[in-house]
């Protein structure tokens, strides 16, 4: 289990957050207007997104390094055709919210109480959550709070000394904050990084395996494959945080029938599970007439094998599966 942050750390973090609160940066910044904060020299920066100007929830999300930046870019992609539960759960970031009392869990409330903080009214309760892929949102640990403190120091300095200019972000730039040799913060503009490559196509190099599946007959099966998070915290020994189970479904659209449904354990590789179940479906039901998917991971994982087996791979909204996942989530919650 990860080391928990000390009360002294939490006090320092809340002191910085209260200073940021006074500046109300969400009245100027849009959530796409990034501020990069380099907390250690020559290391990848943390990318800060300030939310609230659009009228949705007010908060500040911190994405660590280029991997975190990739998560941020994907969330902002208008073509990201996946459920909101997948969007929120398939990212690594730490978010500070200005929300309501009923959104604050017991662990966070205990810290607030120990610090003698007083929050009143909706939209004024300050609390923190760590989002980690395949884990349920939970309290930041020692290292994460330490990282937030250093990031917020650079963020606060930037907010105080850089007058917001919308043209900076419209021109494709971001603010970049770092320390000089004396430890003083300074900031400047830099071009926004290019979006990193995110998805991998799985290449099957076993010619005999491909030949085997090519020789299997074609059926009239309309096969859909999808993944989503179940949003049910599940404790598992050996994991720091409760697991947020990632489920996959193999579905026959023609007959509205679930062919296979199961959970992907955090120790398993997602692409291996999907590939094995796709090939298993062919073994059991012959090659499908079409394969349908909406999740970009699945579309990329299956692109090569579908091309080799001459099976059309179709990007689709999969509204039928959306309803089934919602039903399964409700069942899981009630369980």
Beta strands, then each sheet from edge to edge (+ up, - down):
strand 1: 35-37
strand 2: 46-51
strand 3: 58-64
strand 4: 93-99
strand 5: 125-131
strand 6: 173-179
strand 7: 185-191
strand 8: 222-234
strand 9: 243-252
strand 10: 257-264
strand 11: 290-293
strand 12: 312-315
sheet 1: 5+ 4- 3+ 2- 1+ 6+ 7-
sheet 2: 10+ 9- 8+ 11+ 12+
end
